[in-house]
Amino acid sequence: MKKVLLTGGAGFIGSHVADLLLGRGCELTVLDNLSFGRREHVPAQARFLQMDLADRAGVMECFQAGFDTVVHLAAIHFIPYCNQHPDLACRTNVEGTQNIFDAAQSSGTVQRLFTASTAAVYPDCAGPIDETVARGPMDVYGMTKSANEEQAAILARRSSIHVSVGRFFNAVGGRETNPHLVPDILQRLKKSNTIEIGNTTPKRDYIDVRDMASGVMAMLEGNQSSIDTCNIGTGEVYDVAEIAAFISEIHGAPIELQPVERLIRKVERQNLQADSRRLQTRYGWKPKYSVQDSMRYAHEWYTNL
Ligand SMILES: NC(=O)c1ccc[n+]([C@@H]2O[C@H](COP(=O)([O-])OP(=O)(O)OC[C@H]3O[C@@H](n4cnc5c(N)ncnc54)[C@H](O)[C@@H]3O)[C@@H](O)[C@H]2O)c1
């Protein structure tokens, strides 16, 4: 890996992957339209292209730089936003991804490509989910990412690129750009210790964003097959009350959760828990940070905002 294109590198996970790529001595180009990401998240050593994935001609042209590796993370990611803007979600996540894949294939220089999928491609499952469970997305976002997995399979079949697909579970830490549970609680805590909340029972597999980034690198560097798909999660799940309790301990003040009808999502999985043995056994990946570490990192970042 020498010349790397990272899409979505101004975002939450992408900026952490950028840190690791630069640490490996890569010459890094970040492509991002800054719709959700922030320019200041992009490390100064990276070349920055403010570009939309939907700009097919622009994307094709930028591959003339001769990248050997692509990490494709740019997407519209927040589930309620995707449900409200299905056209934009499809244009960005599906059409935009096709532009990146086509450009990578026709470049003739790209040897490795990582693309971000999600736990949201899975159906509701009681226990840990492994990669053999058939996809069953329940929302627009999951549908677009499920389509990305089909697109990745076609790219792998029609090229000699080593394609890696990471199914991300719930990342937590600093530089988060979307109002997910943890940043939402931290943001509201600035005004009040009583937090209005929707569904409190769903359990999620929270993974430190730095461990997510190391999972991306493990697949990118280690995948020798035409295509491989791995969950990237810890295998531990927590519900909303448990997460609030962790934050309350770090914050040093009690948090009162106040369930509110209007915030309840009608379609919600009760449990999303990774079986990450494939990533661990094939690539030797292990999470380094505990759930409390990731909350501490997020808390520190939000307090200094
Ligand atoms: N955060 C999580 O817990 C999580 C879970 C599952 C999957 N993912 C996936 O991981 C990837 C990164 O997610 P994240 O949490 O860092 O989100 P993010 O929103 O912080 O990062 C996505 C980046 O893509 C950029 N972007 C969006 N539309 C674009 C477009 N049309 N052209 C160019 N750039 C565009 C945004 O500006 C942003 O910087 C996404 O593909 C997301 O679907 C994230």
PDBQT file of the ligand as one rigid body, heavy atoms in Angstrom, charges set to zero:
ROOT
HETATM    1  N1  LIG A 401     -20.601   4.994  12.618  1.00  0.00    +0.000 N 
HETATM    2  C1  LIG A 401     -21.042   3.754  12.682  1.00  0.00    +0.000 C 
HETATM    3  O1  LIG A 401     -21.322   3.224  13.768  1.00  0.00    +0.000 OA
HETATM    4  C2  LIG A 401     -21.243   2.967  11.411  1.00  0.00    +0.000 A 
HETATM    5  C3  LIG A 401     -21.928   1.747  11.514  1.00  0.00    +0.000 A 
HETATM    6  C4  LIG A 401     -22.126   1.025  10.346  1.00  0.00    +0.000 A 
HETATM    7  C5  LIG A 401     -21.624   1.461   9.136  1.00  0.00    +0.000 A 
HETATM    8  N2  LIG A 401     -20.978   2.651   9.058  1.00  0.00    +0.000 N 
HETATM    9  C6  LIG A 401     -20.473   3.069   7.740  1.00  0.00    +0.000 C 
HETATM   10  O2  LIG A 401     -19.152   3.533   7.900  1.00  0.00    +0.000 OA
HETATM   11  C7  LIG A 401     -18.883   4.590   6.985  1.00  0.00    +0.000 C 
HETATM   12  C8  LIG A 401     -18.365   5.802   7.730  1.00  0.00    +0.000 C 
HETATM   13  O3  LIG A 401     -19.363   6.191   8.669  1.00  0.00    +0.000 OA
HETATM   14  P1  LIG A 401     -19.138   7.367   9.720  1.00  0.00    +0.000 P 
HETATM   15  O4  LIG A 401     -19.801   7.002  10.976  1.00  0.00    +0.000 OA
HETATM   16  O5  LIG A 401     -17.721   7.769   9.726  1.00  0.00    +0.000 OA
HETATM   17  O6  LIG A 401     -20.042   8.483   9.040  1.00  0.00    +0.000 OA
HETATM   18  P2  LIG A 401     -19.677   9.979   8.657  1.00  0.00    +0.000 P 
HETATM   19  O7  LIG A 401     -20.967  10.606   8.242  1.00  0.00    +0.000 OA
HETATM   20  O8  LIG A 401     -18.928  10.628   9.764  1.00  0.00    +0.000 OA
HETATM   21  O9  LIG A 401     -18.694   9.801   7.430  1.00  0.00    +0.000 OA
HETATM   22  C9  LIG A 401     -19.143   9.703   6.091  1.00  0.00    +0.000 C 
HETATM   23  C10 LIG A 401     -18.415  10.743   5.276  1.00  0.00    +0.000 C 
HETATM   24  O10 LIG A 401     -18.872  10.660   3.926  1.00  0.00    +0.000 OA
HETATM   25  C11 LIG A 401     -19.008  11.980   3.415  1.00  0.00    +0.000 C 
HETATM   26  N3  LIG A 401     -20.008  11.956   2.349  1.00  0.00    +0.000 N 
HETATM   27  C12 LIG A 401     -21.341  11.772   2.456  1.00  0.00    +0.000 A 
HETATM   28  N4  LIG A 401     -21.919  11.851   1.245  1.00  0.00    +0.000 NA
HETATM   29  C13 LIG A 401     -20.928  12.068   0.348  1.00  0.00    +0.000 A 
HETATM   30  C14 LIG A 401     -20.887  12.238  -1.060  1.00  0.00    +0.000 A 
HETATM   31  N5  LIG A 401     -22.013  12.219  -1.804  1.00  0.00    +0.000 N 
HETATM   32  N6  LIG A 401     -19.690  12.469  -1.662  1.00  0.00    +0.000 NA
HETATM   33  C15 LIG A 401     -18.550  12.514  -0.934  1.00  0.00    +0.000 A 
HETATM   34  N7  LIG A 401     -18.520  12.361   0.409  1.00  0.00    +0.000 NA
HETATM   35  C16 LIG A 401     -19.692  12.142   1.044  1.00  0.00    +0.000 A 
HETATM   36  C17 LIG A 401     -19.449  12.829   4.602  1.00  0.00    +0.000 C 
HETATM   37  O11 LIG A 401     -19.153  14.194   4.439  1.00  0.00    +0.000 OA
HETATM   38  C18 LIG A 401     -18.665  12.173   5.754  1.00  0.00    +0.000 C 
HETATM   39  O12 LIG A 401     -17.428  12.836   5.959  1.00  0.00    +0.000 OA
HETATM   40  C19 LIG A 401     -20.170   4.827   6.218  1.00  0.00    +0.000 C 
HETATM   41  O13 LIG A 401     -20.118   4.116   5.015  1.00  0.00    +0.000 OA
HETATM   42  C20 LIG A 401     -21.231   4.237   7.133  1.00  0.00    +0.000 C 
HETATM   43  O14 LIG A 401     -22.361   3.816   6.429  1.00  0.00    +0.000 OA
HETATM   44  C21 LIG A 401     -20.785   3.420  10.169  1.00  0.00    +0.000 A 
ENDROOT
TORSDOF 0
